[in-house]
């Protein structure tokens, strides 16, 4: 199966206001499509994450998306997959995938997440 079709499961931090806002933004842009996305709040679900082969700590620090074939995509690969499903976001997914852009965005993203988690106690 093509990874750009079929249902996706997005593991997101429902205790993060920015993450919740990003989910709503994506849902508005996605609209009604055949390629549905299920959003799974990872808060308090460590055992379920481990059953999926996802480290709960990494799930807080990196976006994880499971495709219809059961493969888990992390970090920028997860964002690229998710954005590639929405026509208006496809150019952004292409841009993020560029070799010079992807590592820079990953570095910035990790810094932002580390700061967000350090203030969350």
N, C-alpha and C positions, 0 to 999 in steps of 0.2 A: 504494500500500500504506500502511496505517496505521503510523505510526512506533512505535506501542506494541505492534506484533506483528511477528513475524519475528525472525530472528537478529540479535543485536547483537555487535559486536566491541569489547571494552573494552581500551584501550591503557593499561597500568599500569606503574609502576616496581617491578619485581621485586627491586630492590636496597634498597627501602624497607620495613623491617619493619612499619611501620604500614599501608602500602599492601597488603602481603601479608595481614596480619591482617584488614583491611577486606574483601579479596576472599573470604577464608574465611567471614567473617561473612555476607556477601551470599549466598554459595553455600548456606549452611545455611538461610537464610531463603527462598531461592528454591525449593529442593527440586527435584523433577522437574517441569518444565513443557514445554509445546510451544514456548514462546518461549525457545530456548536462548541462552546467553551464552557467547561464546568470549573467553577472557582471553589477551591477548598481552603478554608481558613485553617492554618496549621497550629493555631493557638491551642495548647494542651493536647496535641495529638502526636506526641513523640513516638508512641508504639506503632501507630498507623504509618508514620513516616518510615520507621525502621523496616516495617513489613514491605514497603515499596522500594527499599534499598536506598533511602535518602537519610543522610545524617541530619538530625534535627537542628543542630547548631549551624550547619551549612545552609539549611533551609531558611534560617533567619537572615543569613548573610548574602545569599544568592537566590535569584529567581530560579525555580524549578518548574518545568513543564513536561508532562508526560504525553506522548503522542498516541495515536490509535494503535500502534504496534507495540506499545508498552515501553518504548525507549524513553529514558529521562534525559532531557536537555537542560543544561545549567548555564548560568551567567548570561553572557551576550548571545550565545546560541539560543537560549530560551526566548530572549527578547526578539531576536531575528525571526524565529519560528512564529511567535505570537503576532508580530507586526505584519508578517508576510501574508497573513490570512485576511487582512483588511485592505481593500484596494487603495484607500487614501494613505495608508501607512507603508505600503510596499516600497516607495522610494526611500523612506527613512530606514527600512530594514536593509535595503541595498547599501545605503550609506554607512550604516553601522557595521556591516560586514566587511568593509574595506580594510585591508591589512594595516593601514596606518591609523585608522579611526578606532577600530575594535579594541586594541590593547589600551589605548588612551582612555576610552570610555569605561573600560573595565576597571582601570586604576582609579578613576574619579568616582565611580560607583562604589567601589570597596571603601574608599575614604569616607564617603557620605554615610554608608551603612554603619561603619565603625563608630562614627560620631553619633548617629541616631541611637545605636544600641548602648553607647556609653552614658547617654542621658536618660535612658529608660531603666529605672530601678523600682 
